[in-house]
Each structure stands twice: as structure tokens, then as C-alpha cells.
Amino acid sequence: MLSSSKNRLVNKVIDFAWSDKISFEEIFSELNFSETEVIKIMRINLKSKSFRNWRKRVSKRKSKHKKLNEVIDDQSLL
């Protein structure tokens, strides 16, 4: 069983990961979890169908990847 503080941290990671407005870079700067670690946390703590739905959503969203946003913004200036 997870301790109360660990459980709160995991819940915060999950909340941040589900949010479309929070990028993986922001999750890392706020909670110090890399994208790979967030994916592992989500895989362990979500039901398999929920995890698959989340992965589909995340992989299609450029907002979850700040670096992709920067590339697109740079190209729009051309």
C-alpha cells in the first residue's frame, strides 16, 4: 500500500498527465518526473482501457510536448 504522501503525488501526476494544458516538460519541472516515468505511473495506476485512451489522446496532442509546439511556432513565422 502506498503511503499517503506518495498516493497524493501519484494522484497529482495523473491529474497533470490528463490535463491537455500541462506539457510533459511542465510536469517534469513541477514534479520531477520525466515523460517515460509519467507513462509508467499511468500504466500502473489506470485501468488498461483508460491507459490506452490516454495514450491515444496524448500522442495526438502537440500541447503535451512543448518542443513540438516550438517547432510548429517557428515554422508558422516563415
Secondary structure, DSSP 8 states (H G I E B T S, - for coil): ---HHHHHHHHHHHHHHH-TTS-HHHHHHHH---HHHHHHHHHHHS-HHHHHHHHHHHHH-GGG-HHHHHHHHHHHT-
